[in-house]
């Protein structure tokens, strides 16, 4: 054999050996065997309203048997009634409420105790962020009212859009009376207008409050009790920054929409603007815009790539340096992470950064099954549904459904 060929073949074997040696020390794709805990299973064929608690440890659903409806809470049947709706866990996962219909009346079952009976109860069952307070909307004798911490409030023609402040101390809702609409804030009626939006917005520190109102055919912002001077064809997406110092919203005029940021109208006009998002340090700002049939992100004032659709899930990392969102193009969905398009799937959701901002996970769907993508690596296990995705520095956890089995899954690092 030609000496040069022998040397070439020998060199290739040496390079191959070196490559194998290097590969052994390279970090491998992180496909980790998950730790699973079975929460229970759905034992009824006729069920709906499957709900997991925020801490992923509990579950509830609505079921029917022998002509009666009931809630199944943590695998145990609750009382049977003519109908039940809207199983709701508190933010701390310790409390639980739902709506019941029985003998022509409706009422709340809160922490296993039946509450006052009314002509009607609406689905807005609202726990405060600290889980200590509870409010809902009821109707009796043709009037509607809020029941707050077990106490009936003032009666109006209608009430809606119950909102607690982040510190749980303040409470607001919209009421209607004599053809006018107004906010009731901390029990005090505010100015009456032709229309008031359901977007009641407390600042993160709970000290500030904003909403949109309409009078004489024009919409405007009421910020900290003061009507803003500018009137527009429409306003929406009221947003405070995390430090509560900055405020932004979308305004519409002459068929175009634009951002009003810190009281200043931004120059760019678009066919549509929505989903305003500040970074955790309050310094960065992003939103979704639409122009010429395409949607795209505007990040720190710079337009990003245009797609068929962009999701409202605009996600900054906790350190505010990274940014991710979901886009869709040519019938497929994908994550755009730090400006780079990731793998395409039938659907993606639940974008999550770790507290240290280094790790990133989301849920993807392909061929009718859902699975986790962690740091760009598809995890092997497939599920029918995934809920409550949470990412820490040491593990990733979520709720999953396989058939009628319900699981709490932990992937340790």
MOUR-V441911 format. One line per field, one symbol per residue. psi: psi as a letter, one per 20 degrees, with the letter a starting at -180 (. if undefined). Layout:
psi->???
This chain:
psi->qphhhghggghghghggggggghhiqpqpnoqoqpqpohaqojqhnrrlppqqhjjirqqrprppkjqqrpookippaqprhqqrmppqrhjjhrpqrqqppljrqrqookippaqprhqprimooqqhjjhqpqrprppkjqqrpookjppaqprhqqrmppqrhjjhqpqrpqppkjqqrpookjppaqprhqpqinpoqqhjjhqpqrqrppkjqqrpooljppqhpqrhqqrlppqrhjjhqpqrpqppkjqqrpoplippqgpqrhqprmppqrhjjhrpqrpqppkjqqrqookjppaqprhqpqimpoqqhjjhqpqrprppkjqqrpoolippaqprhqqrmppqrhijhqpqrpqppkjqqrpoolippqhpqrgqprlpppahirpqrqqpocjppqpppoq.
